[in-house]
Amino acid sequence: MRKAQFVLGTMVLVWLAGGSPARADYPWCIQDSEFGYPGDCSYYTREQCQVSASGRKGFCGPNPAMVTRPPPPTPLRGRYIPPG
């Protein structure tokens, strides 16, 4: 029984380790058929991404997880003034 549990546990660990490519959260991604969407997001600058993408059928695009959102409004000090 212990041997079966060990084999099953090993198979699960191998599956988890090799189930998906490592992803980094950098601003630029290579997007192509090899990496899919959002792609290989391991590039800090667009130039790094373009150098790595040259010769492939892909392109460089911004990482959708890193798209900047507008900052929240700053709270007013003192009395409340409604918008508009």
mmCIF file as gemmi writes it, N, C-alpha and C atoms, coordinates in Angstrom:
data_model
loop_
_atom_site.group_PDB
_atom_site.id
_atom_site.type_symbol
_atom_site.label_atom_id
_atom_site.label_alt_id
_atom_site.label_comp_id
_atom_site.label_asym_id
_atom_site.label_entity_id
_atom_site.label_seq_id
_atom_site.pdbx_PDB_ins_code
_atom_site.Cartn_x
_atom_site.Cartn_y
_atom_site.Cartn_z
_atom_site.occupancy
_atom_site.B_iso_or_equiv
_atom_site.pdbx_formal_charge
_atom_site.auth_seq_id
_atom_site.auth_asym_id
_atom_site.pdbx_PDB_model_num
ATOM 1 N N . MET Axp A 1 ? 0.83 -1.205 0 1 0 ? 1 A 1
ATOM 2 C CA . MET Axp A 1 ? 0 0 0 1 0 ? 1 A 1
ATOM 3 C C . MET Axp A 1 ? 0.869 1.26 0 1 0 ? 1 A 1
ATOM 4 N N . ARG Axp A 2 ? 1.94 1.22 0.804 1 0 ? 2 A 1
ATOM 5 C CA . ARG Axp A 2 ? 2.817 2.393 0.854 1 0 ? 2 A 1
ATOM 6 C C . ARG Axp A 2 ? 3.49 2.648 -0.488 1 0 ? 2 A 1
ATOM 7 N N . LYS Axp A 3 ? 3.827 1.567 -1.183 1 0 ? 3 A 1
ATOM 8 C CA . LYS Axp A 3 ? 4.473 1.723 -2.486 1 0 ? 3 A 1
ATOM 9 C C . LYS Axp A 3 ? 3.522 2.383 -3.478 1 0 ? 3 A 1
ATOM 10 N N . ALA Axp A 4 ? 2.256 2.01 -3.452 1 0 ? 4 A 1
ATOM 11 C CA . ALA Axp A 4 ? 1.267 2.608 -4.349 1 0 ? 4 A 1
ATOM 12 C C . ALA Axp A 4 ? 1.073 4.092 -4.027 1 0 ? 4 A 1
ATOM 13 N N . GLN Axp A 5 ? 1.05 4.429 -2.743 1 0 ? 5 A 1
ATOM 14 C CA . GLN Axp A 5 ? 0.922 5.837 -2.353 1 0 ? 5 A 1
ATOM 15 C C . GLN Axp A 5 ? 2.141 6.635 -2.799 1 0 ? 5 A 1
ATOM 16 N N . PHE Axp A 6 ? 3.325 6.038 -2.669 1 0 ? 6 A 1
ATOM 17 C CA . PHE Axp A 6 ? 4.548 6.718 -3.088 1 0 ? 6 A 1
ATOM 18 C C . PHE Axp A 6 ? 4.548 6.967 -4.596 1 0 ? 6 A 1
ATOM 19 N N . VAL Axp A 7 ? 4.166 5.958 -5.355 1 0 ? 7 A 1
ATOM 20 C CA . VAL Axp A 7 ? 4.125 6.095 -6.817 1 0 ? 7 A 1
ATOM 21 C C . VAL Axp A 7 ? 3.096 7.144 -7.22 1 0 ? 7 A 1
ATOM 22 N N . LEU Axp A 8 ? 1.918 7.103 -6.607 1 0 ? 8 A 1
ATOM 23 C CA . LEU Axp A 8 ? 0.882 8.088 -6.918 1 0 ? 8 A 1
ATOM 24 C C . LEU Axp A 8 ? 1.331 9.5 -6.546 1 0 ? 8 A 1
ATOM 25 N N . GLY Axp A 9 ? 1.941 9.648 -5.39 1 0 ? 9 A 1
ATOM 26 C CA . GLY Axp A 9 ? 2.448 10.957 -4.964 1 0 ? 9 A 1
ATOM 27 C C . GLY Axp A 9 ? 3.519 11.485 -5.899 1 0 ? 9 A 1
ATOM 28 N N . THR Axp A 10 ? 4.412 10.6 -6.339 1 0 ? 10 A 1
ATOM 29 C CA . THR Axp A 10 ? 5.459 10.993 -7.28 1 0 ? 10 A 1
ATOM 30 C C . THR Axp A 10 ? 4.854 11.432 -8.611 1 0 ? 10 A 1
ATOM 31 N N . MET Axp A 11 ? 3.861 10.708 -9.072 1 0 ? 11 A 1
ATOM 32 C CA . MET Axp A 11 ? 3.211 11.081 -10.331 1 0 ? 11 A 1
ATOM 33 C C . MET Axp A 11 ? 2.532 12.446 -10.228 1 0 ? 11 A 1
ATOM 34 N N . VAL Axp A 12 ? 1.904 12.717 -9.11 1 0 ? 12 A 1
ATOM 35 C CA . VAL Axp A 12 ? 1.247 14.012 -8.916 1 0 ? 12 A 1
ATOM 36 C C . VAL Axp A 12 ? 2.283 15.134 -8.884 1 0 ? 12 A 1
ATOM 37 N N . LEU Axp A 13 ? 3.397 14.916 -8.189 1 0 ? 13 A 1
ATOM 38 C CA . LEU Axp A 13 ? 4.445 15.941 -8.139 1 0 ? 13 A 1
ATOM 39 C C . LEU Axp A 13 ? 5.041 16.211 -9.52 1 0 ? 13 A 1
ATOM 40 N N . VAL Axp A 14 ? 5.277 15.172 -10.291 1 0 ? 14 A 1
ATOM 41 C CA . VAL Axp A 14 ? 5.81 15.344 -11.646 1 0 ? 14 A 1
ATOM 42 C C . VAL Axp A 14 ? 4.807 16.094 -12.507 1 0 ? 14 A 1
ATOM 43 N N . TRP Axp A 15 ? 3.529 15.742 -12.372 1 0 ? 15 A 1
ATOM 44 C CA . TRP Axp A 15 ? 2.494 16.43 -13.148 1 0 ? 15 A 1
ATOM 45 C C . TRP Axp A 15 ? 2.418 17.905 -12.777 1 0 ? 15 A 1
ATOM 46 N N . LEU Axp A 16 ? 2.489 18.215 -11.483 1 0 ? 16 A 1
ATOM 47 C CA . LEU Axp A 16 ? 2.418 19.619 -11.055 1 0 ? 16 A 1
ATOM 48 C C . LEU Axp A 16 ? 3.644 20.402 -11.504 1 0 ? 16 A 1
ATOM 49 N N . ALA Axp A 17 ? 4.806 19.793 -11.454 1 0 ? 17 A 1
ATOM 50 C CA . ALA Axp A 17 ? 6.035 20.483 -11.833 1 0 ? 17 A 1
ATOM 51 C C . ALA Axp A 17 ? 6.101 20.723 -13.331 1 0 ? 17 A 1
ATOM 52 N N . GLY Axp A 18 ? 5.587 19.806 -14.125 1 0 ? 18 A 1
ATOM 53 C CA . GLY Axp A 18 ? 5.693 19.942 -15.571 1 0 ? 18 A 1
ATOM 54 C C . GLY Axp A 18 ? 4.386 20.283 -16.246 1 0 ? 18 A 1
ATOM 55 N N . GLY Axp A 19 ? 3.363 20.604 -15.486 1 0 ? 19 A 1
ATOM 56 C CA . GLY Axp A 19 ? 2.045 20.86 -16.053 1 0 ? 19 A 1
ATOM 57 C C . GLY Axp A 19 ? 1.952 22.133 -16.854 1 0 ? 19 A 1
ATOM 58 N N . SER Axp A 20 ? 2.678 23.145 -16.474 1 0 ? 20 A 1
ATOM 59 C CA . SER Axp A 20 ? 2.619 24.402 -17.205 1 0 ? 20 A 1
ATOM 60 C C . SER Axp A 20 ? 3.976 25.084 -17.125 1 0 ? 20 A 1
ATOM 61 N N . PRO Axp A 21 ? 4.314 25.887 -18.129 1 0 ? 21 A 1
ATOM 62 C CA . PRO Axp A 21 ? 5.604 26.557 -18.093 1 0 ? 21 A 1
ATOM 63 C C . PRO Axp A 21 ? 5.641 27.611 -16.997 1 0 ? 21 A 1
ATOM 64 N N . ALA Axp A 22 ? 6.841 27.869 -16.521 1 0 ? 22 A 1
ATOM 65 C CA . ALA Axp A 22 ? 7.005 28.896 -15.497 1 0 ? 22 A 1
ATOM 66 C C . ALA Axp A 22 ? 6.638 30.254 -16.078 1 0 ? 22 A 1
ATOM 67 N N . ARG Axp A 23 ? 5.92 31.041 -15.324 1 0 ? 23 A 1
ATOM 68 C CA . ARG Axp A 23 ? 5.499 32.351 -15.809 1 0 ? 23 A 1
ATOM 69 C C . ARG Axp A 23 ? 6.007 33.415 -14.862 1 0 ? 23 A 1
ATOM 70 N N . ALA Axp A 24 ? 6.513 34.449 -15.444 1 0 ? 24 A 1
ATOM 71 C CA . ALA Axp A 24 ? 6.969 35.582 -14.657 1 0 ? 24 A 1
ATOM 72 C C . ALA Axp A 24 ? 6.032 36.749 -14.915 1 0 ? 24 A 1
ATOM 73 N N . ASP Axp A 25 ? 5.976 37.634 -13.996 1 0 ? 25 A 1
ATOM 74 C CA . ASP Axp A 25 ? 5.111 38.794 -14.166 1 0 ? 25 A 1
ATOM 75 C C . ASP Axp A 25 ? 5.945 40.033 -14.494 1 0 ? 25 A 1
ATOM 76 N N . TYR Axp A 26 ? 6.432 40.058 -15.718 1 0 ? 26 A 1
ATOM 77 C CA . TYR Axp A 26 ? 7.139 41.213 -16.229 1 0 ? 26 A 1
ATOM 78 C C . TYR Axp A 26 ? 6.247 41.91 -17.24 1 0 ? 26 A 1
ATOM 79 N N . PRO Axp A 27 ? 6.554 43.153 -17.594 1 0 ? 27 A 1
ATOM 80 C CA . PRO Axp A 27 ? 5.64 43.936 -18.43 1 0 ? 27 A 1
ATOM 81 C C . PRO Axp A 27 ? 5.466 43.461 -19.872 1 0 ? 27 A 1
ATOM 82 N N . TRP Axp A 28 ? 6.385 42.674 -20.435 1 0 ? 28 A 1
ATOM 83 C CA . TRP Axp A 28 ? 6.294 42.305 -21.848 1 0 ? 28 A 1
ATOM 84 C C . TRP Axp A 28 ? 6.249 40.803 -22.023 1 0 ? 28 A 1
ATOM 85 N N . CYS Axp A 29 ? 5.431 40.354 -22.984 1 0 ? 29 A 1
ATOM 86 C CA . CYS Axp A 29 ? 5.226 38.93 -23.246 1 0 ? 29 A 1
ATOM 87 C C . CYS Axp A 29 ? 5.417 38.623 -24.722 1 0 ? 29 A 1
ATOM 88 N N . ILE Axp A 30 ? 6.025 37.459 -25.001 1 0 ? 30 A 1
ATOM 89 C CA . ILE Axp A 30 ? 6.024 36.932 -26.368 1 0 ? 30 A 1
ATOM 90 C C . ILE Axp A 30 ? 4.736 36.139 -26.51 1 0 ? 30 A 1
ATOM 91 N N . GLN Axp A 31 ? 3.975 36.475 -27.513 1 0 ? 31 A 1
ATOM 92 C CA . GLN Axp A 31 ? 2.705 35.795 -27.751 1 0 ? 31 A 1
ATOM 93 C C . GLN Axp A 31 ? 2.794 35.102 -29.098 1 0 ? 31 A 1
ATOM 94 N N . ASP Axp A 32 ? 2.734 33.77 -29.072 1 0 ? 32 A 1
ATOM 95 C CA . ASP Axp A 32 ? 2.763 32.985 -30.298 1 0 ? 32 A 1
ATOM 96 C C . ASP Axp A 32 ? 2.107 31.641 -30.039 1 0 ? 32 A 1
ATOM 97 N N . SER Axp A 33 ? 2.125 30.777 -31.042 1 0 ? 33 A 1
ATOM 98 C CA . SER Axp A 33 ? 1.464 29.481 -30.903 1 0 ? 33 A 1
ATOM 99 C C . SER Axp A 33 ? 2.163 28.586 -29.891 1 0 ? 33 A 1
ATOM 100 N N . GLU Axp A 34 ? 3.447 28.825 -29.652 1 0 ? 34 A 1
ATOM 101 C CA . GLU Axp A 34 ? 4.177 28.001 -28.697 1 0 ? 34 A 1
ATOM 102 C C . GLU Axp A 34 ? 3.762 28.307 -27.26 1 0 ? 34 A 1
ATOM 103 N N . PHE Axp A 35 ? 3.563 29.584 -26.947 1 0 ? 35 A 1
ATOM 104 C CA . PHE Axp A 35 ? 3.275 29.983 -25.578 1 0 ? 35 A 1
ATOM 105 C C . PHE Axp A 35 ? 1.812 30.332 -25.344 1 0 ? 35 A 1
ATOM 106 N N . GLY Axp A 36 ? 1.035 30.557 -26.394 1 0 ? 36 A 1
ATOM 107 C CA . GLY Axp A 36 ? -0.371 30.89 -26.22 1 0 ? 36 A 1
ATOM 108 C C . GLY Axp A 36 ? -0.56 32.305 -25.687 1 0 ? 36 A 1
ATOM 109 N N . TYR Axp A 37 ? -1.666 32.493 -24.964 1 0 ? 37 A 1
ATOM 110 C CA . TYR Axp A 37 ? -1.972 33.822 -24.418 1 0 ? 37 A 1
ATOM 111 C C . TYR Axp A 37 ? -2.008 33.727 -22.916 1 0 ? 37 A 1
ATOM 112 N N . PRO Axp A 38 ? -1.426 34.571 -22.145 1 0 ? 38 A 1
ATOM 113 C CA . PRO Axp A 38 ? -0.745 35.802 -22.5 1 0 ? 38 A 1
ATOM 114 C C . PRO Axp A 38 ? 0.657 35.593 -23.025 1 0 ? 38 A 1
ATOM 115 N N . GLY Axp A 39 ? 1.196 34.377 -22.947 1 0 ? 39 A 1
ATOM 116 C CA . GLY Axp A 39 ? 2.497 34.101 -23.522 1 0 ? 39 A 1
ATOM 117 C C . GLY Axp A 39 ? 3.592 33.987 -22.486 1 0 ? 39 A 1
ATOM 118 N N . ASP Axp A 40 ? 4.825 34.1 -22.957 1 0 ? 40 A 1
ATOM 119 C CA . ASP Axp A 40 ? 5.999 34.034 -22.1 1 0 ? 40 A 1
ATOM 120 C C . ASP Axp A 40 ? 6.289 35.441 -21.598 1 0 ? 40 A 1
ATOM 121 N N . CYS Axp A 41 ? 5.855 35.74 -20.401 1 0 ? 41 A 1
ATOM 122 C CA . CYS Axp A 41 ? 5.969 37.1 -19.842 1 0 ? 41 A 1
ATOM 123 C C . CYS Axp A 41 ? 7.209 37.202 -18.954 1 0 ? 41 A 1
ATOM 124 N N . SER Axp A 42 ? 8.366 37.036 -19.565 1 0 ? 42 A 1
ATOM 125 C CA . SER Axp A 42 ? 9.603 37.081 -18.784 1 0 ? 42 A 1
ATOM 126 C C . SER Axp A 42 ? 10.558 38.156 -19.299 1 0 ? 42 A 1
ATOM 127 N N . TYR Axp A 43 ? 9.999 39.247 -19.807 1 0 ? 43 A 1
ATOM 128 C CA . TYR Axp A 43 ? 10.834 40.305 -20.381 1 0 ? 43 A 1
ATOM 129 C C . TYR Axp A 43 ? 10.519 41.632 -19.723 1 0 ? 43 A 1
ATOM 130 N N . TYR Axp A 44 ? 11.577 42.293 -19.264 1 0 ? 44 A 1
ATOM 131 C CA . TYR Axp A 44 ? 11.42 43.553 -18.547 1 0 ? 44 A 1
ATOM 132 C C . TYR Axp A 44 ? 11.245 44.736 -19.501 1 0 ? 44 A 1
ATOM 133 N N . THR Axp A 45 ? 11.873 44.661 -20.679 1 0 ? 45 A 1
ATOM 134 C CA . THR Axp A 45 ? 11.737 45.745 -21.652 1 0 ? 45 A 1
ATOM 135 C C . THR Axp A 45 ? 11.203 45.181 -22.967 1 0 ? 45 A 1
ATOM 136 N N . ARG Axp A 46 ? 10.641 46.064 -23.781 1 0 ? 46 A 1
ATOM 137 C CA . ARG Axp A 46 ? 10.126 45.654 -25.083 1 0 ? 46 A 1
ATOM 138 C C . ARG Axp A 46 ? 11.266 45.2 -25.988 1 0 ? 46 A 1
ATOM 139 N N . GLU Axp A 47 ? 12.411 45.851 -25.861 1 0 ? 47 A 1
ATOM 140 C CA . GLU Axp A 47 ? 13.562 45.488 -26.68 1 0 ? 47 A 1
ATOM 141 C C . GLU Axp A 47 ? 14.025 44.065 -26.384 1 0 ? 47 A 1
ATOM 142 N N . GLN Axp A 48 ? 14.059 43.673 -25.103 1 0 ? 48 A 1
ATOM 143 C CA . GLN Axp A 48 ? 14.425 42.302 -24.752 1 0 ? 48 A 1
ATOM 144 C C . GLN Axp A 48 ? 13.457 41.314 -25.389 1 0 ? 48 A 1
ATOM 145 N N . CYS Axp A 49 ? 12.187 41.644 -25.335 1 0 ? 49 A 1
ATOM 146 C CA . CYS Axp A 49 ? 11.159 40.776 -25.902 1 0 ? 49 A 1
ATOM 147 C C . CYS Axp A 49 ? 11.326 40.66 -27.407 1 0 ? 49 A 1
ATOM 148 N N . GLN Axp A 50 ? 11.584 41.77 -28.086 1 0 ? 50 A 1
ATOM 149 C CA . GLN Axp A 50 ? 11.722 41.753 -29.539 1 0 ? 50 A 1
ATOM 150 C C . GLN Axp A 50 ? 12.946 40.963 -29.988 1 0 ? 50 A 1
ATOM 151 N N . VAL Axp A 51 ? 14.037 41.074 -29.235 1 0 ? 51 A 1
ATOM 152 C CA . VAL Axp A 51 ? 15.233 40.306 -29.581 1 0 ? 51 A 1
ATOM 153 C C . VAL Axp A 51 ? 14.944 38.817 -29.456 1 0 ? 51 A 1
ATOM 154 N N . SER Axp A 52 ? 14.247 38.426 -28.405 1 0 ? 52 A 1
ATOM 155 C CA . SER Axp A 52 ? 13.924 37.016 -28.214 1 0 ? 52 A 1
ATOM 156 C C . SER Axp A 52 ? 12.883 36.524 -29.224 1 0 ? 52 A 1
ATOM 157 N N . ALA Axp A 53 ? 11.99 37.398 -29.646 1 0 ? 53 A 1
ATOM 158 C CA . ALA Axp A 53 ? 10.931 37.014 -30.582 1 0 ? 53 A 1
ATOM 159 C C . ALA Axp A 53 ? 11.385 37.017 -32.032 1 0 ? 53 A 1
ATOM 160 N N . SER Axp A 54 ? 12.55 37.608 -32.323 1 0 ? 54 A 1
ATOM 161 C CA . SER Axp A 54 ? 12.985 37.665 -33.715 1 0 ? 54 A 1
ATOM 162 C C . SER Axp A 54 ? 13.244 36.247 -34.221 1 0 ? 54 A 1
ATOM 163 N N . GLY Axp A 55 ? 12.75 35.965 -35.408 1 0 ? 55 A 1
ATOM 164 C CA . GLY Axp A 55 ? 12.881 34.644 -35.98 1 0 ? 55 A 1
ATOM 165 C C . GLY Axp A 55 ? 11.742 33.709 -35.636 1 0 ? 55 A 1
ATOM 166 N N . ARG Axp A 56 ? 10.834 34.146 -34.789 1 0 ? 56 A 1
ATOM 167 C CA . ARG Axp A 56 ? 9.658 33.339 -34.445 1 0 ? 56 A 1
ATOM 168 C C . ARG Axp A 56 ? 8.45 33.917 -35.163 1 0 ? 56 A 1
ATOM 169 N N . LYS Axp A 57 ? 7.355 33.199 -35.134 1 0 ? 57 A 1
ATOM 170 C CA . LYS Axp A 57 ? 6.128 33.688 -35.749 1 0 ? 57 A 1
ATOM 171 C C . LYS Axp A 57 ? 5.264 34.426 -34.744 1 0 ? 57 A 1
ATOM 172 N N . GLY Axp A 58 ? 5.861 34.921 -33.677 1 0 ? 58 A 1
ATOM 173 C CA . GLY Axp A 58 ? 5.106 35.608 -32.636 1 0 ? 58 A 1
ATOM 174 C C . GLY Axp A 58 ? 5.38 37.095 -32.628 1 0 ? 58 A 1
ATOM 175 N N . PHE Axp A 59 ? 4.841 37.748 -31.627 1 0 ? 59 A 1
ATOM 176 C CA . PHE Axp A 59 ? 5.044 39.179 -31.475 1 0 ? 59 A 1
ATOM 177 C C . PHE Axp A 59 ? 5.093 39.502 -29.989 1 0 ? 59 A 1
ATOM 178 N N . CYS Axp A 60 ? 5.549 40.699 -29.675 1 0 ? 60 A 1
ATOM 179 C CA . CYS Axp A 60 ? 5.621 41.154 -28.291 1 0 ? 60 A 1
ATOM 180 C C . CYS Axp A 60 ? 4.407 42.011 -27.966 1 0 ? 60 A 1
ATOM 181 N N . GLY Axp A 61 ? 3.846 41.766 -26.82 1 0 ? 61 A 1
ATOM 182 C CA . GLY Axp A 61 ? 2.703 42.538 -26.369 1 0 ? 61 A 1
ATOM 183 C C . GLY Axp A 61 ? 2.8 42.793 -24.885 1 0 ? 61 A 1
ATOM 184 N N . PRO Axp A 62 ? 2.056 43.777 -24.402 1 0 ? 62 A 1
ATOM 185 C CA . PRO Axp A 62 ? 2.086 44.05 -22.97 1 0 ? 62 A 1
ATOM 186 C C . PRO Axp A 62 ? 1.433 42.918 -22.178 1 0 ? 62 A 1
ATOM 187 N N . ASN Axp A 63 ? 1.942 42.696 -20.995 1 0 ? 63 A 1
ATOM 188 C CA . ASN Axp A 63 ? 1.39 41.673 -20.109 1 0 ? 63 A 1
ATOM 189 C C . ASN Axp A 63 ? 0.035 42.154 -19.6 1 0 ? 63 A 1
ATOM 190 N N . PRO Axp A 64 ? -1.048 41.424 -19.882 1 0 ? 64 A 1
ATOM 191 C CA . PRO Axp A 64 ? -2.368 41.886 -19.449 1 0 ? 64 A 1
ATOM 192 C C . PRO Axp A 64 ? -2.502 41.958 -17.934 1 0 ? 64 A 1
ATOM 193 N N . ALA Axp A 65 ? -1.684 41.194 -17.203 1 0 ? 65 A 1
ATOM 194 C CA . ALA Axp A 65 ? -1.743 41.257 -15.744 1 0 ? 65 A 1
ATOM 195 C C . ALA Axp A 65 ? -1.076 42.511 -15.205 1 0 ? 65 A 1
ATOM 196 N N . MET Axp A 66 ? -0.253 43.168 -16.032 1 0 ? 66 A 1
ATOM 197 C CA . MET Axp A 66 ? 0.485 44.343 -15.571 1 0 ? 66 A 1
ATOM 198 C C . MET Axp A 66 ? -0.083 45.654 -16.108 1 0 ? 66 A 1
ATOM 199 N N . VAL Axp A 67 ? -1.198 45.579 -16.825 1 0 ? 67 A 1
ATOM 200 C CA . VAL Axp A 67 ? -1.784 46.797 -17.378 1 0 ? 67 A 1
ATOM 201 C C . VAL Axp A 67 ? -2.144 47.716 -16.214 1 0 ? 67 A 1
ATOM 202 N N . THR Axp A 68 ? -1.707 48.938 -16.335 1 0 ? 68 A 1
ATOM 203 C CA . THR Axp A 68 ? -1.933 49.867 -15.224 1 0 ? 68 A 1
ATOM 204 C C . THR Axp A 68 ? -3.37 50.348 -15.222 1 0 ? 68 A 1
ATOM 205 N N . ARG Axp A 69 ? -3.892 50.425 -14.063 1 0 ? 69 A 1
ATOM 206 C CA . ARG Axp A 69 ? -5.246 50.948 -13.886 1 0 ? 69 A 1
ATOM 207 C C . ARG Axp A 69 ? -5.128 52.358 -13.346 1 0 ? 69 A 1
ATOM 208 N N . PRO Axp A 70 ? -6.141 53.187 -13.585 1 0 ? 70 A 1
ATOM 209 C CA . PRO Axp A 70 ? -6.049 54.534 -13.04 1 0 ? 70 A 1
ATOM 210 C C . PRO Axp A 70 ? -6.012 54.472 -11.517 1 0 ? 70 A 1
ATOM 211 N N . PRO Axp A 71 ? -5.231 55.335 -10.901 1 0 ? 71 A 1
ATOM 212 C CA . PRO Axp A 71 ? -5.141 55.3 -9.444 1 0 ? 71 A 1
ATOM 213 C C . PRO Axp A 71 ? -6.471 55.707 -8.815 1 0 ? 71 A 1
ATOM 214 N N . PRO Axp A 72 ? -6.755 55.205 -7.635 1 0 ? 72 A 1
ATOM 215 C CA . PRO Axp A 72 ? -7.996 55.598 -6.978 1 0 ? 72 A 1
ATOM 216 C C . PRO Axp A 72 ? -7.941 57.076 -6.619 1 0 ? 72 A 1
ATOM 217 N N . PRO Axp A 73 ? -9.093 57.714 -6.521 1 0 ? 73 A 1
ATOM 218 C CA . PRO Axp A 73 ? -9.067 59.139 -6.181 1 0 ? 73 A 1
ATOM 219 C C . PRO Axp A 73 ? -8.498 59.341 -4.781 1 0 ? 73 A 1
ATOM 220 N N . THR Axp A 74 ? -7.79 60.425 -4.641 1 0 ? 74 A 1
ATOM 221 C CA . THR Axp A 74 ? -7.219 60.726 -3.33 1 0 ? 74 A 1
ATOM 222 C C . THR Axp A 74 ? -8.328 61.221 -2.404 1 0 ? 74 A 1
ATOM 223 N N . PRO Axp A 75 ? -8.31 60.764 -1.182 1 0 ? 75 A 1
ATOM 224 C CA . PRO Axp A 75 ? -9.35 61.217 -0.264 1 0 ? 75 A 1
ATOM 225 C C . PRO Axp A 75 ? -9.171 62.7 0.069 1 0 ? 75 A 1
ATOM 226 N N . LEU Axp A 76 ? -10.296 63.36 0.186 1 0 ? 76 A 1
ATOM 227 C CA . LEU Axp A 76 ? -10.264 64.772 0.548 1 0 ? 76 A 1
ATOM 228 C C . LEU Axp A 76 ? -10.145 64.895 2.057 1 0 ? 76 A 1
ATOM 229 N N . ARG Axp A 77 ? -9.422 65.866 2.472 1 0 ? 77 A 1
ATOM 230 C CA . ARG Axp A 77 ? -9.32 66.132 3.9 1 0 ? 77 A 1
ATOM 231 C C . ARG Axp A 77 ? -10.302 67.251 4.229 1 0 ? 77 A 1
ATOM 232 N N . GLY Axp A 78 ? -11.026 67.045 5.248 1 0 ? 78 A 1
ATOM 233 C CA . GLY Axp A 78 ? -12.007 68.06 5.607 1 0 ? 78 A 1
ATOM 234 C C . GLY Axp A 78 ? -13.399 67.581 5.257 1 0 ? 78 A 1
ATOM 235 N N . ARG Axp A 79 ? -14.236 68.476 4.782 1 0 ? 79 A 1
ATOM 236 C CA . ARG Axp A 79 ? -15.613 68.085 4.506 1 0 ? 79 A 1
ATOM 237 C C . ARG Axp A 79 ? -15.743 67.4 3.149 1 0 ? 79 A 1
ATOM 238 N N . TYR Axp A 80 ? -16.807 66.623 2.987 1 0 ? 80 A 1
ATOM 239 C CA . TYR Axp A 80 ? -17.041 65.858 1.769 1 0 ? 80 A 1
ATOM 240 C C . TYR Axp A 80 ? -17.649 66.751 0.694 1 0 ? 80 A 1
ATOM 241 N N . ILE Axp A 81 ? -17.066 66.699 -0.508 1 0 ? 81 A 1
ATOM 242 C CA . ILE Axp A 81 ? -17.606 67.444 -1.643 1 0 ? 81 A 1
ATOM 243 C C . ILE Axp A 81 ? -17.993 66.411 -2.688 1 0 ? 81 A 1
ATOM 244 N N . PRO Axp A 82 ? -19.305 66.261 -2.985 1 0 ? 82 A 1
ATOM 245 C CA . PRO Axp A 82 ? -19.734 65.248 -3.952 1 0 ? 82 A 1
ATOM 246 C C . PRO Axp A 82 ? -19.244 65.592 -5.351 1 0 ? 82 A 1
ATOM 247 N N . PRO Axp A 83 ? -18.984 64.576 -6.185 1 0 ? 83 A 1
ATOM 248 C CA . PRO Axp A 83 ? -18.532 64.849 -7.555 1 0 ? 83 A 1
ATOM 249 C C . PRO Axp A 83 ? -19.649 65.447 -8.397 1 0 ? 83 A 1
ATOM 250 N N . GLY Axp A 84 ? -19.233 66.226 -9.377 1 0 ? 84 A 1
ATOM 251 C CA . GLY Axp A 84 ? -20.155 66.732 -10.364 1 0 ? 84 A 1
ATOM 252 C C . GLY Axp A 84 ? -20.746 68.011 -10.008 1 0 ? 84 A 1
